[in-house]
Amino acid sequence: MKYLFPFILCLVYVSVSQGGDPTPSTAGTSTIEMGKLVDEALARNPEIKAALHQMIALDAKVPQATGLPDPELTYMREQMPGFRFKNPMMERVELMQMIRFPSKTTKMAEIAEIQADHAHHEHLEKVNEVIAKLKAGYVELWFVQQSAALNTETVGLLRQIANTVRTRYSVGDAPQPDVLKAYVELSQMENHAFVLRQKELSTKAMLMGILDRRPDDTLGTATLPEEAPFTALLDTLESLALQVRPMLVHDSMMVEEAQAMLSLTKREYLPDLKLAVQYVRIPETDFRGWSVIAGISIPFAPWTLGKAGGRVEEATETVNRNLAAYRASRAMVLAGVRDLYYRARSEKRQMEVYRGTILPQARQSFQASLIGYQTGKTDFLMLIDSHRTLVSLTLESLMARMQFEQSVAELERTVGVENVATLKP
């Protein structure tokens, strides 16, 4: 029996002293690739589909803008004695068509095209938003699953230690508090497994909502590459964001649309043309003949000039508002790029420190506690505390990786381009 406890401690020693990536192993489980989930979201996500249908609907409005208004067909029975419907003095059938001033039609077509382009960039912005949310959820699932795997390994080791301490206590080689402490620590870790399981199910439910999967569907194990490069330069990211971020392009086109609306409003001073052809029949004289009618609108009448001037003033202020909104969006995007860039760099540095310095030192500390406990120079509480510290730091290193990946995903959304972490100048 005296050789059993050193043997168990050797197992613990080997488990925690392995170098490299601190991520616990998940071998033997089905995995899900982020790239495949992105493709699935692009094809199935309801929000993306809604934005796509809106884009198609506005595209269909472009040819409508150049079409003529609906003609009007009018039938009249005039001068009916005693309102006797069968005895009119005159019958008229009129077909009337309103024709806009040509430059108005051209400007209305231009506005329709701009609005269709708006919808196109709104669709791209929605794609960016959904994919960033998907990637953030995927990385969160990875973190929860890795935490659960680490918890499972820890529970197994603590169970072995607890059983060994209990055996030593039964032969008088260990005090009773050591046994109690070991089982308390074991119970805490076993209870934490239920919390992690709930988080995993919640994260999967969120991802399946993005993917529009059935509620009874499931997902496998999320994986991340061992290396996490980040070589992009801030100047490159800022320049790219100003060029391709769909939201910025959309807001700049809002300015163009407002300017086109202002131009159209000024064209409202130009008259529209009205043409009509009329068939006339007078039953008493058996007269039958045709009439042609032509007219124009008078938007510049003195009693309507105030209304027209108000429309021009309104359109001018709309241009100014949209221009200010675009400048605000531009400043917000650039601030977001800088914030996320500095955040990702900091988190990248934290990952490197954890891997290169903190975790190796924590392993050495735990190894020293193991040896000290074997030789009687360290008590059991110090051993447990050293092990708890190692587990906590391992979780922190996983958290740093998750935060880095989520920052990169949000940076991709803010810039409007995927794989920004490895962009070249």
SEDOLO-311978 format. One line per 10 residues: number of its first residue (from 0); their letters; for each residue x, y, z of C-alpha. Coordinates in nm, 4 decimals. Layout:
BEGIN
NUM) A) X:Y:Z | ...
***
This chain:
BEGIN
0) MKYLFPFILC) 0.0000:0.0000:0.0000 | 0.2812:0.2435:0.0698 | 0.3739:0.2364:-0.3005 | 0.0218:0.3205:-0.4223 | 0.0193:0.6895:-0.3355 | 0.3533:0.7722:-0.5005 | 0.2273:0.5912:-0.8106 | -0.0900:0.8064:-0.8232 | 0.1146:1.1207:-0.7720 | 0.3330:1.0216:-1.0638
10) LVYVSVSQGG) 0.0208:1.0047:-1.2800 | -0.0730:1.3558:-1.1700 | 0.2839:1.4733:-1.2294 | 0.2867:1.3430:-1.5854 | -0.0566:1.4903:-1.6607 | 0.0199:1.8450:-1.5510 | 0.3814:1.8623:-1.6628 | 0.3092:1.8154:-2.0347 | 0.4319:2.1131:-2.2334 | 0.2811:2.2866:-2.5350
20) DPTPSTAGTS) -0.0774:2.3983:-2.5721 | -0.2688:2.3879:-2.2447 | -0.5880:2.2991:-2.4283 | -0.7277:1.9672:-2.2989 | -0.7631:1.6867:-2.5461 | -1.1001:1.6127:-2.7096 | -0.9843:1.3281:-2.9319 | -1.2427:1.0729:-3.0312 | -1.5354:1.3176:-3.0599 | -1.6969:1.4489:-3.3774
30) TIEMGKLVDE) -1.5737:1.7962:-3.4656 | -1.7352:2.0919:-3.6394 | -1.5377:2.3305:-3.8564 | -1.6051:2.7006:-3.8365 | -1.5758:2.7401:-4.2131 | -1.8549:2.4910:-4.2779 | -2.0786:2.6624:-4.0244 | -2.0135:2.9972:-4.1947 | -2.1205:2.8498:-4.5302 | -2.4280:2.7018:-4.3662
40) ALARNPEIKA) -2.5206:3.0348:-4.2053 | -2.4866:3.2152:-4.5394 | -2.7284:2.9677:-4.6946 | -2.9784:2.9257:-4.4108 | -2.9801:3.2207:-4.1715 | -3.3260:3.3882:-4.1734 | -3.1901:3.7395:-4.1153 | -2.9577:3.7104:-4.4137 | -3.2431:3.5748:-4.6245 | -3.4697:3.8630:-4.5204
50) ALHQMIALDA) -3.2049:4.1190:-4.6184 | -3.1543:3.9378:-4.9499 | -3.5263:3.9466:-5.0299 | -3.5361:4.3170:-4.9420 | -3.2481:4.3755:-5.1840 | -3.4289:4.1891:-5.4631 | -3.7508:4.3786:-5.3919 | -3.5798:4.7157:-5.4237 | -3.4019:4.6030:-5.7414 | -3.7462:4.5378:-5.8856
60) KVPQATGLPD) -3.8442:4.8995:-5.8127 | -3.5830:5.0453:-6.0485 | -3.7736:4.9828:-6.3745 | -4.0933:5.1042:-6.2065 | -3.9415:5.4492:-6.1550 | -3.9157:5.5110:-6.5311 | -4.2675:5.3932:-6.6083 | -4.5591:5.6253:-6.6713 | -4.8301:5.6713:-6.4062 | -5.1403:5.4586:-6.4547
70) PELTYMREQM) -5.3777:5.6089:-6.7126 | -5.7299:5.7045:-6.6124 | -6.0419:5.5930:-6.8005 | -6.3554:5.7973:-6.7266 | -6.7167:5.7422:-6.8397 | -6.9713:6.0274:-6.7975 | -7.3488:6.0563:-6.8623 | -7.4370:6.4252:-6.8507 | -7.7550:6.6364:-6.8299 | -7.9959:6.3575:-6.7312
80) PGFRFKNPMM) -8.3486:6.5069:-6.6806 | -8.4800:6.4071:-6.3384 | -8.1723:6.1901:-6.2967 | -8.3211:5.9480:-6.5482 | -8.0179:5.7344:-6.6289 | -8.1477:5.6232:-6.9695 | -8.2043:5.9738:-7.1048 | -7.8728:6.1649:-7.0914 | -7.8215:6.4669:-7.3097 | -7.4534:6.3700:-7.3578
90) ERVELMQMIR) -7.2185:6.0747:-7.3065 | -6.8431:6.0989:-7.2705 | -6.5633:5.8406:-7.2545 | -6.2222:5.9837:-7.1672 | -5.8760:5.8275:-7.1535 | -5.6205:6.0472:-6.9737 | -5.2454:6.0018:-6.9260 | -5.0194:6.2055:-6.6985 | -4.6611:6.2442:-6.8265 | -4.3904:6.3648:-6.5902
100) FPSKTTKMAE) -4.1336:6.6173:-6.7008 | -3.8467:6.4063:-6.8502 | -3.5776:6.5237:-6.6081 | -3.8009:6.4223:-6.3159 | -3.8245:6.0686:-6.4477 | -3.4478:6.0501:-6.4907 | -3.3882:6.1666:-6.1345 | -3.6496:5.9274:-5.9934 | -3.4739:5.6381:-6.1690 | -3.1439:5.7518:-6.0181
110) IAEIQADHAH) -3.2970:5.7567:-5.6696 | -3.4432:5.4074:-5.7190 | -3.1006:5.2754:-5.8198 | -2.9394:5.4328:-5.5131 | -3.2046:5.2750:-5.2889 | -3.1395:4.9371:-5.4492 | -2.7680:4.9809:-5.3767 | -2.8623:5.0684:-5.0172 | -3.0345:4.7337:-4.9830 | -2.7326:4.5579:-5.1316
120) HEHLEKVNEV) -2.5011:4.7029:-4.8671 | -2.7569:4.6453:-4.5933 | -2.7500:4.2794:-4.6978 | -2.3698:4.2738:-4.6791 | -2.3781:4.4437:-4.3393 | -2.6246:4.1844:-4.2132 | -2.3961:3.9080:-4.3437 | -2.1048:4.0625:-4.1529 | -2.3134:4.0906:-3.8372 | -2.4432:3.7329:-3.8475
130) IAKLKAGYVE) -2.1047:3.5783:-3.9290 | -1.9344:3.7732:-3.6481 | -2.2024:3.6527:-3.4076 | -2.1592:3.2966:-3.5329 | -1.7810:3.3048:-3.4907 | -1.8073:3.4546:-3.1415 | -2.0522:3.1813:-3.0433 | -1.8339:2.9119:-3.1975 | -1.5312:3.0285:-2.9980 | -1.7418:3.0447:-2.6821
140) LWFVQQSAAL) -1.8501:2.6859:-2.7456 | -1.4835:2.5910:-2.7871 | -1.4005:2.7544:-2.4529 | -1.6848:2.5810:-2.2689 | -1.5993:2.2419:-2.4184 | -1.2310:2.2798:-2.3371 | -1.3204:2.3878:-1.9839 | -1.5418:2.0809:-1.9510 | -1.2616:1.8553:-2.0760 | -1.0203:2.0121:-1.8275
150) NTETVGLLRQ) -1.2777:1.9685:-1.5524 | -1.3216:1.6010:-1.6403 | -0.9463:1.5405:-1.6239 | -0.9264:1.7256:-1.2924 | -1.2152:1.5245:-1.1458 | -1.0412:1.1995:-1.2400 | -0.7159:1.3067:-1.0775 | -0.8871:1.4383:-0.7649 | -1.0853:1.1155:-0.7323 | -0.7624:0.9149:-0.7424
160) IANTVRTRYS) -0.5999:1.1447:-0.4888 | -0.9051:1.1365:-0.2611 | -0.9191:0.7574:-0.2641 | -0.5486:0.7361:-0.1916 | -0.5686:0.9856:0.0950 | -0.8591:0.7919:0.2410 | -0.6564:0.4721:0.2225 | -0.3643:0.6422:0.3946 | -0.5969:0.7758:0.6605 | -0.7306:0.4260:0.7256
170) VGDAPQPDVL) -0.3784:0.3061:0.8095 | -0.2886:0.6184:1.0069 | -0.0607:0.7816:0.7470 | -0.2818:1.0882:0.6811 | -0.4969:1.3119:0.9059 | -0.8741:1.3197:0.8695 | -0.8865:1.6885:0.7477 | -0.6880:1.5849:0.4420 | -0.9558:1.3328:0.3524 | -1.2356:1.5851:0.4018
180) KAYVELSQME) -1.0548:1.8511:0.2008 | -0.9897:1.6120:-0.0848 | -1.3556:1.5121:-0.1098 | -1.4777:1.8703:-0.0801 | -1.2504:1.9669:-0.3675 | -1.3743:1.6682:-0.5684 | -1.7410:1.7551:-0.5036 | -1.6871:2.1135:-0.6153 | -1.5361:2.0055:-0.9438 | -1.8105:1.7464:-1.0035
190) NHAFVLRQKE) -2.0747:2.0120:-0.9365 | -1.9013:2.2517:-1.1750 | -1.9445:1.9951:-1.4515 | -2.3239:2.0542:-1.4440 | -2.2700:2.4293:-1.4858 | -2.0415:2.3732:-1.7840 | -2.2896:2.1323:-1.9404 | -2.5659:2.3922:-1.9138 | -2.3415:2.6555:-2.0749 | -2.2537:2.4188:-2.3568
200) LSTKAMLMGI) -2.6200:2.3440:-2.4306 | -2.7101:2.7141:-2.4187 | -2.4277:2.8059:-2.6565 | -2.5247:2.5286:-2.8964 | -2.8861:2.6462:-2.8882 | -2.7748:2.9961:-2.9843 | -2.5628:2.8636:-3.2708 | -2.8435:2.6429:-3.3997 | -3.0715:2.9481:-3.3967 | -2.8232:3.1321:-3.6192
210) LDRRPDDTLG) -2.8016:2.8282:-3.8477 | -3.1806:2.7828:-3.8486 | -3.1497:2.4193:-3.7483 | -3.4198:2.2130:-3.5824 | -3.4376:2.2288:-3.2005 | -3.3602:1.8566:-3.1762 | -3.0435:1.8951:-3.3841 | -2.7016:1.9124:-3.2234 | -2.3434:2.0177:-3.2801 | -2.0130:1.8403:-3.2220
220) TATLPEEAPF) -1.6865:1.9652:-3.0761 | -1.5491:2.3045:-3.1763 | -1.1822:2.3189:-3.2702 | -0.9269:2.5958:-3.3142 | -0.5821:2.5823:-3.4733 | -0.2933:2.5676:-3.2291 | -0.1405:2.8900:-3.3601 | -0.3268:3.2212:-3.3632 | -0.1376:3.4647:-3.5891 | -0.2046:3.8370:-3.5867
230) TALLDTLESL) 0.0143:4.0261:-3.8307 | -0.2216:4.2961:-3.9590 | -0.1220:4.6626:-3.9380 | -0.3546:4.9296:-3.8038 | -0.3105:5.1586:-4.1060 | -0.4078:4.8761:-4.3399 | -0.7194:4.7944:-4.1391 | -0.8319:5.1574:-4.1193 | -0.7829:5.2156:-4.4911 | -0.9677:4.8956:-4.5775
240) ALQVRPMLVH) -1.2571:4.9758:-4.3441 | -1.3104:5.3148:-4.5080 | -1.3190:5.1505:-4.8505 | -1.5293:4.8374:-4.8026 | -1.7258:4.8499:-4.4763 | -2.0854:4.8056:-4.6016 | -2.2310:5.0332:-4.3350 | -2.0030:5.3200:-4.4390 | -2.0784:5.2691:-4.8074 | -2.4482:5.2608:-4.7202
250) DSMMVEEAQA) -2.4269:5.5859:-4.5219 | -2.2298:5.7588:-4.7971 | -2.5009:5.6583:-5.0426 | -2.7600:5.8022:-4.8052 | -2.5913:6.1365:-4.8696 | -2.6107:6.0732:-5.2448 | -2.9770:5.9821:-5.2154 | -3.0544:6.2966:-5.0162 | -2.8745:6.5085:-5.2774 | -3.0710:6.3377:-5.5540
260) MLSLTKREYL) -3.3939:6.3995:-5.3610 | -3.3002:6.7667:-5.3277 | -3.2423:6.7844:-5.7026 | -3.5780:6.6158:-5.7648 | -3.7503:6.8559:-5.5266 | -3.6134:7.1511:-5.7189 | -3.7441:6.9918:-6.0370 | -4.0926:7.0026:-5.8885 | -4.1049:7.3597:-6.0190 | -4.1165:7.2077:-6.3681
270) PDLKLAVQYV) -4.4663:7.1313:-6.4996 | -4.6030:6.7866:-6.5754 | -4.8017:6.7238:-6.8951 | -5.1547:6.5897:-6.9127 | -5.2908:6.4383:-7.2350 | -5.6387:6.2995:-7.2884 | -5.8581:6.1785:-7.5705 | -6.2355:6.1936:-7.5345 | -6.5213:6.0302:-7.7262 | -6.8450:6.2314:-7.7186
280) RIPETDFRGW) -7.1998:6.1227:-7.8119 | -7.5119:6.3430:-7.8120 | -7.8194:6.1150:-7.8461 | -8.0713:6.3909:-7.9431 | -7.8721:6.5020:-8.2457 | -7.7026:6.1667:-8.3007 | -7.3670:6.3481:-8.2878 | -7.0588:6.1397:-8.2391 | -6.7091:6.2878:-8.2246 | -6.3694:6.3049:-8.0619
290) SVIAGISIPF) -6.1991:6.5608:-7.8449 | -5.8315:6.6002:-7.7581 | -5.7301:6.7590:-7.4280 | -5.3822:6.8815:-7.3273 | -5.2782:7.0543:-7.0057 | -4.9896:7.1190:-6.7735 | -4.9554:7.1471:-6.3974 | -4.8698:7.4890:-6.2537 | -4.6326:7.4215:-5.9586 | -4.5074:7.7799:-5.9672
300) APWTLGKAGG) -4.8437:7.9424:-5.8931 | -4.8068:8.2197:-5.6316 | -5.0387:8.0418:-5.3859 | -4.8307:7.7175:-5.4003 | -4.4773:7.8589:-5.3951 | -4.4591:7.8402:-5.0142 | -4.5251:7.4654:-5.0196 | -4.2628:7.4077:-5.2864 | -4.0079:7.6197:-5.0986 | -4.0734:7.4200:-4.7809
310) RVEEATETVN) -4.0014:7.0964:-4.9645 | -3.6710:7.2331:-5.0903 | -3.5724:7.3472:-4.7406 | -3.6652:7.0074:-4.5973 | -3.4587:6.8256:-4.8608 | -3.1608:7.0556:-4.7973 | -3.1648:6.9812:-4.4249 | -3.1936:6.6102:-4.5002 | -2.8707:6.6354:-4.7013 | -2.6990:6.8070:-4.4089
320) RNLAAYRASR) -2.8301:6.5494:-4.1633 | -2.7181:6.2529:-4.3717 | -2.3772:6.4102:-4.4246 | -2.3323:6.4545:-4.0486 | -2.4529:6.0967:-3.9904 | -2.1973:5.9681:-4.2406 | -1.9165:6.1553:-4.0675 | -2.0307:6.0143:-3.7331 | -2.0376:5.6603:-3.8756 | -1.6920:5.7075:-4.0249
330) AMVLAGVRDL) -1.5501:5.8229:-3.6922 | -1.7233:5.5377:-3.5100 | -1.5852:5.2755:-3.7482 | -1.2311:5.4073:-3.7211 | -1.2573:5.4185:-3.3409 | -1.3908:5.0623:-3.3420 | -1.1057:4.9415:-3.5618 | -0.8469:5.0977:-3.3297 | -1.0119:4.9634:-3.0156 | -1.0403:4.6087:-3.1465
340) YYRARSEKRQ) -0.6897:4.6175:-3.2941 | -0.5313:4.7181:-2.9628 | -0.7501:4.4709:-2.7766 | -0.6539:4.1819:-3.0052 | -0.2843:4.2691:-2.9770 | -0.3088:4.2760:-2.5972 | -0.4926:3.9438:-2.5862 | -0.2397:3.7936:-2.8266 | 0.0379:3.9023:-2.5907 | -0.1462:3.7554:-2.2930
350) MEVYRGTILP) -0.1753:3.4218:-2.4726 | 0.1991:3.4191:-2.5367 | 0.2793:3.5029:-2.1742 | 0.0502:3.2305:-2.0452 | 0.2006:2.9720:-2.2776 | 0.5645:3.0739:-2.2433 | 0.5886:3.1845:-1.8806 | 0.2880:3.1579:-1.6507 | 0.1748:2.8009:-1.7202 | 0.5267:2.6500:-1.7144
360) QARQSFQASL) 0.5901:2.8214:-1.3813 | 0.2554:2.7002:-1.2439 | 0.3415:2.3449:-1.3504 | 0.6788:2.3694:-1.1804 | 0.5128:2.4979:-0.8637 | 0.2703:2.2083:-0.8625 | 0.5470:1.9602:-0.9303 | 0.7398:2.1014:-0.6359 | 0.4307:2.0633:-0.4161 | 0.3946:1.7012:-0.5293
370) IGYQTGKTDF) 0.7534:1.6211:-0.4397 | 0.7233:1.8109:-0.1123 | 0.4089:1.6223:-0.0177 | 0.5757:1.2896:-0.0973 | 0.8703:1.3751:0.1261 | 0.6565:1.5219:0.4025 | 0.7831:1.8800:0.3567 | 0.4470:2.0122:0.2207 | 0.1039:1.9547:0.3693 | -0.1972:1.8399:0.1729
380) LMLIDSHRTL) -0.3679:2.1799:0.1701 | -0.0707:2.3360:-0.0068 | -0.0796:2.0567:-0.2622 | -0.4496:2.1170:-0.3317 | -0.3971:2.4926:-0.3476 | -0.1123:2.4488:-0.5963 | -0.3283:2.2243:-0.8118 | -0.6195:2.4699:-0.7972 | -0.3877:2.7489:-0.9084 | -0.2673:2.5457:-1.2062
390) VSLTLESLMA) -0.6242:2.4684:-1.3136 | -0.7287:2.8322:-1.2696 | -0.4391:2.9602:-1.4784 | -0.5102:2.7040:-1.7488 | -0.8690:2.8304:-1.7650 | -0.7416:3.1865:-1.7851 | -0.5213:3.0936:-2.0789 | -0.8234:2.9412:-2.2535 | -1.0214:3.2546:-2.1759 | -0.7469:3.4707:-2.3291
400) RMQFEQSVAE) -0.7619:3.2644:-2.6499 | -1.1416:3.2921:-2.6609 | -1.1315:3.6687:-2.6103 | -0.8657:3.7039:-2.8800 | -1.0693:3.5067:-3.1330 | -1.3852:3.7022:-3.0497 | -1.2000:4.0316:-3.0871 | -1.0733:3.9202:-3.4272 | -1.4269:3.8196:-3.5310 | -1.5604:4.1602:-3.4272
410) LERTVGVENV) -1.2684:4.3276:-3.6043 | -1.3637:4.1427:-3.9230 | -1.7181:4.2783:-3.8906 | -1.5932:4.6306:-3.8253 | -1.3514:4.6297:-4.1200 | -1.5905:4.4391:-4.3462 | -1.3390:4.1735:-4.4547 | -1.2701:3.8190:-4.3334 | -0.9284:3.6914:-4.2222 | -0.8114:4.0376:-4.1153
420) ATLKP) -0.5634:3.8896:-3.8681 | -0.3242:3.7924:-4.1466 | -0.3764:4.0816:-4.3886 | -0.0621:4.2049:-4.5584 | 0.0194:4.5785:-4.5833
***
